[in-house]
Amino acid sequence: MKFLKLIIIIVAIITQSCVQETHTKTITFKADMNIVENPKNVGVRGSFTSNPWNETAPLTDEDDDGIYEGTFSQKTAINQIEFKFVNNNSDYELADLKNRVIEFEYKPEIITYKAVFNDPNSIKTITD
């Protein structure tokens, strides 16, 4: 009986120490769509949505400057997300190229990710 109690205590300690603390990640995506003729239903798809890669998180252009924006917050313990911007709700940018990536630190973060649609070399990330 003592042996069984000892095993239960050890299992409880191990499972509690394996749980990572979550932190809030707030990301503002900014996609410069000025190179796209008549952009519509602009958004971002990736590993961070509730239905990964199948759900589009919408971006909007409130000031008509051609830069579509959206801010999303999520409490998570993951260390990175992968994503691509989309036009027409499902036309992916960067065809046959790697996904865009944002790597996280193990703390709460506020990140602004700016890029030109379909240009893998136009990335500017600002972390607060």
PyMOL commands that place a pseudoatom at each C-alpha (Angstrom):
pseudoatom trace, name=CA, resn=MET, resi=1, chain=A, elem=C, hetatm=0, pos=[0.000, 0.000, 0.000]
pseudoatom trace, name=CA, resn=LYS, resi=2, chain=A, elem=C, hetatm=0, pos=[2.863, 2.376, 0.853]
pseudoatom trace, name=CA, resn=PHE, resi=3, chain=A, elem=C, hetatm=0, pos=[4.466, 1.552, -2.483]
pseudoatom trace, name=CA, resn=LEU, resi=4, chain=A, elem=C, hetatm=0, pos=[1.259, 2.437, -4.346]
pseudoatom trace, name=CA, resn=LYS, resi=5, chain=A, elem=C, hetatm=0, pos=[1.022, 5.780, -2.505]
pseudoatom trace, name=CA, resn=LEU, resi=6, chain=A, elem=C, hetatm=0, pos=[4.647, 6.518, -3.384]
pseudoatom trace, name=CA, resn=ILE, resi=7, chain=A, elem=C, hetatm=0, pos=[4.014, 5.817, -7.076]
pseudoatom trace, name=CA, resn=ILE, resi=8, chain=A, elem=C, hetatm=0, pos=[0.920, 8.061, -7.070]
pseudoatom trace, name=CA, resn=ILE, resi=9, chain=A, elem=C, hetatm=0, pos=[2.888, 10.902, -5.452]
pseudoatom trace, name=CA, resn=ILE, resi=10, chain=A, elem=C, hetatm=0, pos=[5.753, 10.552, -7.946]
pseudoatom trace, name=CA, resn=VAL, resi=11, chain=A, elem=C, hetatm=0, pos=[3.354, 10.528, -10.914]
pseudoatom trace, name=CA, resn=ALA, resi=12, chain=A, elem=C, hetatm=0, pos=[1.573, 13.620, -9.557]
pseudoatom trace, name=CA, resn=ILE, resi=13, chain=A, elem=C, hetatm=0, pos=[4.869, 15.498, -9.163]
pseudoatom trace, name=CA, resn=ILE, resi=14, chain=A, elem=C, hetatm=0, pos=[6.075, 14.544, -12.644]
pseudoatom trace, name=CA, resn=THR, resi=15, chain=A, elem=C, hetatm=0, pos=[2.845, 15.526, -14.389]
pseudoatom trace, name=CA, resn=GLN, resi=16, chain=A, elem=C, hetatm=0, pos=[2.669, 18.871, -12.577]
pseudoatom trace, name=CA, resn=SER, resi=17, chain=A, elem=C, hetatm=0, pos=[6.246, 19.765, -13.458]
pseudoatom trace, name=CA, resn=CYS, resi=18, chain=A, elem=C, hetatm=0, pos=[5.678, 18.986, -17.162]
pseudoatom trace, name=CA, resn=VAL, resi=19, chain=A, elem=C, hetatm=0, pos=[2.994, 21.623, -17.648]
pseudoatom trace, name=CA, resn=GLN, resi=20, chain=A, elem=C, hetatm=0, pos=[4.357, 24.798, -19.215]
pseudoatom trace, name=CA, resn=GLU, resi=21, chain=A, elem=C, hetatm=0, pos=[3.073, 28.151, -18.103]
pseudoatom trace, name=CA, resn=THR, resi=22, chain=A, elem=C, hetatm=0, pos=[1.169, 29.993, -20.812]
pseudoatom trace, name=CA, resn=HIS, resi=23, chain=A, elem=C, hetatm=0, pos=[1.762, 33.617, -21.795]
pseudoatom trace, name=CA, resn=THR, resi=24, chain=A, elem=C, hetatm=0, pos=[-0.351, 36.036, -23.797]
pseudoatom trace, name=CA, resn=LYS, resi=25, chain=A, elem=C, hetatm=0, pos=[0.991, 36.713, -27.281]
pseudoatom trace, name=CA, resn=THR, resi=26, chain=A, elem=C, hetatm=0, pos=[-0.542, 39.701, -29.064]
pseudoatom trace, name=CA, resn=ILE, resi=27, chain=A, elem=C, hetatm=0, pos=[0.368, 39.926, -32.740]
pseudoatom trace, name=CA, resn=THR, resi=28, chain=A, elem=C, hetatm=0, pos=[-0.547, 42.660, -35.181]
pseudoatom trace, name=CA, resn=PHE, resi=29, chain=A, elem=C, hetatm=0, pos=[-0.196, 41.425, -38.749]
pseudoatom trace, name=CA, resn=LYS, resi=30, chain=A, elem=C, hetatm=0, pos=[0.291, 44.076, -41.451]
pseudoatom trace, name=CA, resn=ALA, resi=31, chain=A, elem=C, hetatm=0, pos=[0.227, 42.922, -45.076]
pseudoatom trace, name=CA, resn=ASP, resi=32, chain=A, elem=C, hetatm=0, pos=[1.118, 45.509, -47.712]
pseudoatom trace, name=CA, resn=MET, resi=33, chain=A, elem=C, hetatm=0, pos=[-1.187, 44.630, -50.612]
pseudoatom trace, name=CA, resn=ASN, resi=34, chain=A, elem=C, hetatm=0, pos=[-0.288, 47.591, -52.856]
pseudoatom trace, name=CA, resn=ILE, resi=35, chain=A, elem=C, hetatm=0, pos=[1.290, 45.247, -55.424]
pseudoatom trace, name=CA, resn=VAL, resi=36, chain=A, elem=C, hetatm=0, pos=[-1.944, 43.237, -55.757]
pseudoatom trace, name=CA, resn=GLU, resi=37, chain=A, elem=C, hetatm=0, pos=[-4.626, 44.428, -58.159]
pseudoatom trace, name=CA, resn=ASN, resi=38, chain=A, elem=C, hetatm=0, pos=[-8.009, 44.675, -56.391]
pseudoatom trace, name=CA, resn=PRO, resi=39, chain=A, elem=C, hetatm=0, pos=[-7.215, 42.774, -53.185]
pseudoatom trace, name=CA, resn=LYS, resi=40, chain=A, elem=C, hetatm=0, pos=[-10.223, 41.379, -51.345]
pseudoatom trace, name=CA, resn=ASN, resi=41, chain=A, elem=C, hetatm=0, pos=[-10.896, 39.052, -48.449]
pseudoatom trace, name=CA, resn=VAL, resi=42, chain=A, elem=C, hetatm=0, pos=[-7.309, 39.515, -47.267]
pseudoatom trace, name=CA, resn=GLY, resi=43, chain=A, elem=C, hetatm=0, pos=[-6.264, 37.536, -44.235]
pseudoatom trace, name=CA, resn=VAL, resi=44, chain=A, elem=C, hetatm=0, pos=[-3.746, 35.257, -42.638]
pseudoatom trace, name=CA, resn=ARG, resi=45, chain=A, elem=C, hetatm=0, pos=[-3.792, 31.473, -42.292]
pseudoatom trace, name=CA, resn=GLY, resi=46, chain=A, elem=C, hetatm=0, pos=[-1.503, 29.352, -40.221]
pseudoatom trace, name=CA, resn=SER, resi=47, chain=A, elem=C, hetatm=0, pos=[-0.770, 27.111, -37.315]
pseudoatom trace, name=CA, resn=PHE, resi=48, chain=A, elem=C, hetatm=0, pos=[-2.277, 29.510, -34.766]
pseudoatom trace, name=CA, resn=THR, resi=49, chain=A, elem=C, hetatm=0, pos=[-5.936, 29.509, -35.833]
pseudoatom trace, name=CA, resn=SER, resi=50, chain=A, elem=C, hetatm=0, pos=[-8.533, 27.285, -34.176]
pseudoatom trace, name=CA, resn=ASN, resi=51, chain=A, elem=C, hetatm=0, pos=[-8.761, 25.281, -37.407]
pseudoatom trace, name=CA, resn=PRO, resi=52, chain=A, elem=C, hetatm=0, pos=[-5.083, 25.434, -38.505]
pseudoatom trace, name=CA, resn=TRP, resi=53, chain=A, elem=C, hetatm=0, pos=[-4.485, 26.340, -42.159]
pseudoatom trace, name=CA, resn=ASN, resi=54, chain=A, elem=C, hetatm=0, pos=[-8.217, 26.034, -42.972]
pseudoatom trace, name=CA, resn=GLU, resi=55, chain=A, elem=C, hetatm=0, pos=[-9.500, 29.148, -41.232]
pseudoatom trace, name=CA, resn=THR, resi=56, chain=A, elem=C, hetatm=0, pos=[-8.683, 32.667, -42.431]
pseudoatom trace, name=CA, resn=ALA, resi=57, chain=A, elem=C, hetatm=0, pos=[-8.117, 35.316, -39.776]
pseudoatom trace, name=CA, resn=PRO, resi=58, chain=A, elem=C, hetatm=0, pos=[-9.364, 38.469, -41.547]
pseudoatom trace, name=CA, resn=LEU, resi=59, chain=A, elem=C, hetatm=0, pos=[-7.257, 41.591, -42.086]
pseudoatom trace, name=CA, resn=THR, resi=60, chain=A, elem=C, hetatm=0, pos=[-8.816, 44.961, -42.939]
pseudoatom trace, name=CA, resn=ASP, resi=61, chain=A, elem=C, hetatm=0, pos=[-7.678, 48.213, -44.543]
pseudoatom trace, name=CA, resn=GLU, resi=62, chain=A, elem=C, hetatm=0, pos=[-9.560, 50.843, -42.547]
pseudoatom trace, name=CA, resn=ASP, resi=63, chain=A, elem=C, hetatm=0, pos=[-7.563, 53.830, -43.871]
pseudoatom trace, name=CA, resn=ASP, resi=64, chain=A, elem=C, hetatm=0, pos=[-7.339, 52.732, -47.543]
pseudoatom trace, name=CA, resn=ASP, resi=65, chain=A, elem=C, hetatm=0, pos=[-3.535, 52.819, -47.608]
pseudoatom trace, name=CA, resn=GLY, resi=66, chain=A, elem=C, hetatm=0, pos=[-3.252, 49.323, -49.096]
pseudoatom trace, name=CA, resn=ILE, resi=67, chain=A, elem=C, hetatm=0, pos=[-1.957, 47.850, -45.833]
pseudoatom trace, name=CA, resn=TYR, resi=68, chain=A, elem=C, hetatm=0, pos=[-4.302, 45.287, -44.345]
pseudoatom trace, name=CA, resn=GLU, resi=69, chain=A, elem=C, hetatm=0, pos=[-4.094, 44.844, -40.587]
pseudoatom trace, name=CA, resn=GLY, resi=70, chain=A, elem=C, hetatm=0, pos=[-5.430, 42.662, -37.824]
pseudoatom trace, name=CA, resn=THR, resi=71, chain=A, elem=C, hetatm=0, pos=[-4.519, 42.145, -34.186]
pseudoatom trace, name=CA, resn=PHE, resi=72, chain=A, elem=C, hetatm=0, pos=[-4.947, 38.798, -32.475]
pseudoatom trace, name=CA, resn=SER, resi=73, chain=A, elem=C, hetatm=0, pos=[-4.220, 37.655, -28.918]
pseudoatom trace, name=CA, resn=GLN, resi=74, chain=A, elem=C, hetatm=0, pos=[-3.783, 34.135, -27.679]
pseudoatom trace, name=CA, resn=LYS, resi=75, chain=A, elem=C, hetatm=0, pos=[-2.603, 32.641, -24.416]
pseudoatom trace, name=CA, resn=THR, resi=76, chain=A, elem=C, hetatm=0, pos=[-0.154, 29.887, -25.312]
pseudoatom trace, name=CA, resn=ALA, resi=77, chain=A, elem=C, hetatm=0, pos=[3.017, 28.032, -24.379]
pseudoatom trace, name=CA, resn=ILE, resi=78, chain=A, elem=C, hetatm=0, pos=[4.156, 27.398, -27.970]
pseudoatom trace, name=CA, resn=ASN, resi=79, chain=A, elem=C, hetatm=0, pos=[7.488, 28.812, -29.134]
pseudoatom trace, name=CA, resn=GLN, resi=80, chain=A, elem=C, hetatm=0, pos=[6.557, 29.783, -32.711]
pseudoatom trace, name=CA, resn=ILE, resi=81, chain=A, elem=C, hetatm=0, pos=[3.824, 30.043, -35.306]
pseudoatom trace, name=CA, resn=GLU, resi=82, chain=A, elem=C, hetatm=0, pos=[3.916, 29.522, -39.056]
pseudoatom trace, name=CA, resn=PHE, resi=83, chain=A, elem=C, hetatm=0, pos=[1.612, 31.391, -41.415]
pseudoatom trace, name=CA, resn=LYS, resi=84, chain=A, elem=C, hetatm=0, pos=[1.021, 32.898, -44.855]
pseudoatom trace, name=CA, resn=PHE, resi=85, chain=A, elem=C, hetatm=0, pos=[-1.046, 35.852, -45.983]
pseudoatom trace, name=CA, resn=VAL, resi=86, chain=A, elem=C, hetatm=0, pos=[-3.980, 35.093, -48.282]
pseudoatom trace, name=CA, resn=ASN, resi=87, chain=A, elem=C, hetatm=0, pos=[-5.943, 37.068, -50.858]
pseudoatom trace, name=CA, resn=ASN, resi=88, chain=A, elem=C, hetatm=0, pos=[-9.491, 36.177, -51.968]
pseudoatom trace, name=CA, resn=ASN, resi=89, chain=A, elem=C, hetatm=0, pos=[-9.763, 34.201, -48.727]
pseudoatom trace, name=CA, resn=SER, resi=90, chain=A, elem=C, hetatm=0, pos=[-7.718, 31.262, -50.043]
pseudoatom trace, name=CA, resn=ASP, resi=91, chain=A, elem=C, hetatm=0, pos=[-5.052, 32.378, -52.558]
pseudoatom trace, name=CA, resn=TYR, resi=92, chain=A, elem=C, hetatm=0, pos=[-1.843, 31.813, -50.631]
pseudoatom trace, name=CA, resn=GLU, resi=93, chain=A, elem=C, hetatm=0, pos=[1.193, 34.017, -51.089]
pseudoatom trace, name=CA, resn=LEU, resi=94, chain=A, elem=C, hetatm=0, pos=[4.720, 32.587, -51.429]
pseudoatom trace, name=CA, resn=ALA, resi=95, chain=A, elem=C, hetatm=0, pos=[3.675, 29.548, -53.484]
pseudoatom trace, name=CA, resn=ASP, resi=96, chain=A, elem=C, hetatm=0, pos=[6.273, 26.773, -53.225]
pseudoatom trace, name=CA, resn=LEU, resi=97, chain=A, elem=C, hetatm=0, pos=[8.231, 28.784, -50.624]
pseudoatom trace, name=CA, resn=LYS, resi=98, chain=A, elem=C, hetatm=0, pos=[8.566, 28.275, -46.881]
pseudoatom trace, name=CA, resn=ASN, resi=99, chain=A, elem=C, hetatm=0, pos=[5.937, 29.609, -44.522]
pseudoatom trace, name=CA, resn=ARG, resi=100, chain=A, elem=C, hetatm=0, pos=[6.489, 32.835, -42.643]
pseudoatom trace, name=CA, resn=VAL, resi=101, chain=A, elem=C, hetatm=0, pos=[7.541, 32.247, -39.016]
pseudoatom trace, name=CA, resn=ILE, resi=102, chain=A, elem=C, hetatm=0, pos=[7.334, 34.232, -35.800]
pseudoatom trace, name=CA, resn=GLU, resi=103, chain=A, elem=C, hetatm=0, pos=[9.389, 32.838, -32.936]
pseudoatom trace, name=CA, resn=PHE, resi=104, chain=A, elem=C, hetatm=0, pos=[8.323, 33.582, -29.370]
pseudoatom trace, name=CA, resn=GLU, resi=105, chain=A, elem=C, hetatm=0, pos=[10.219, 34.103, -26.161]
pseudoatom trace, name=CA, resn=TYR, resi=106, chain=A, elem=C, hetatm=0, pos=[8.965, 32.477, -22.981]
pseudoatom trace, name=CA, resn=LYS, resi=107, chain=A, elem=C, hetatm=0, pos=[7.134, 35.582, -21.700]
pseudoatom trace, name=CA, resn=PRO, resi=108, chain=A, elem=C, hetatm=0, pos=[4.145, 37.770, -22.613]
pseudoatom trace, name=CA, resn=GLU, resi=109, chain=A, elem=C, hetatm=0, pos=[4.810, 39.565, -25.923]
pseudoatom trace, name=CA, resn=ILE, resi=110, chain=A, elem=C, hetatm=0, pos=[3.349, 42.236, -28.179]
pseudoatom trace, name=CA, resn=ILE, resi=111, chain=A, elem=C, hetatm=0, pos=[4.584, 41.809, -31.751]
pseudoatom trace, name=CA, resn=THR, resi=112, chain=A, elem=C, hetatm=0, pos=[3.961, 43.741, -34.959]
pseudoatom trace, name=CA, resn=TYR, resi=113, chain=A, elem=C, hetatm=0, pos=[4.754, 41.763, -38.110]
pseudoatom trace, name=CA, resn=LYS, resi=114, chain=A, elem=C, hetatm=0, pos=[4.915, 43.812, -41.325]
pseudoatom trace, name=CA, resn=ALA, resi=115, chain=A, elem=C, hetatm=0, pos=[5.480, 42.370, -44.791]
pseudoatom trace, name=CA, resn=VAL, resi=116, chain=A, elem=C, hetatm=0, pos=[4.734, 42.972, -48.452]
pseudoatom trace, name=CA, resn=PHE, resi=117, chain=A, elem=C, hetatm=0, pos=[2.386, 40.335, -49.863]
pseudoatom trace, name=CA, resn=ASN, resi=118, chain=A, elem=C, hetatm=0, pos=[4.274, 37.621, -51.747]
pseudoatom trace, name=CA, resn=ASP, resi=119, chain=A, elem=C, hetatm=0, pos=[7.722, 39.086, -50.946]
pseudoatom trace, name=CA, resn=PRO, resi=120, chain=A, elem=C, hetatm=0, pos=[9.703, 36.853, -48.555]
pseudoatom trace, name=CA, resn=ASN, resi=121, chain=A, elem=C, hetatm=0, pos=[12.432, 39.488, -48.136]
pseudoatom trace, name=CA, resn=SER, resi=122, chain=A, elem=C, hetatm=0, pos=[10.255, 42.374, -46.940]
pseudoatom trace, name=CA, resn=ILE, resi=123, chain=A, elem=C, hetatm=0, pos=[9.833, 41.367, -43.308]
pseudoatom trace, name=CA, resn=LYS, resi=124, chain=A, elem=C, hetatm=0, pos=[9.959, 43.793, -40.418]
pseudoatom trace, name=CA, resn=THR, resi=125, chain=A, elem=C, hetatm=0, pos=[9.147, 42.536, -36.935]
pseudoatom trace, name=CA, resn=ILE, resi=126, chain=A, elem=C, hetatm=0, pos=[8.786, 44.857, -33.951]
pseudoatom trace, name=CA, resn=THR, resi=127, chain=A, elem=C, hetatm=0, pos=[8.574, 43.427, -30.433]
pseudoatom trace, name=CA, resn=ASP, resi=128, chain=A, elem=C, hetatm=0, pos=[7.455, 45.465, -27.430]
for i in range(1, 128): cmd.bond("trace and resi %d" % i, "trace and resi %d" % (i + 1))
show_as sticks, trace
zoom trace
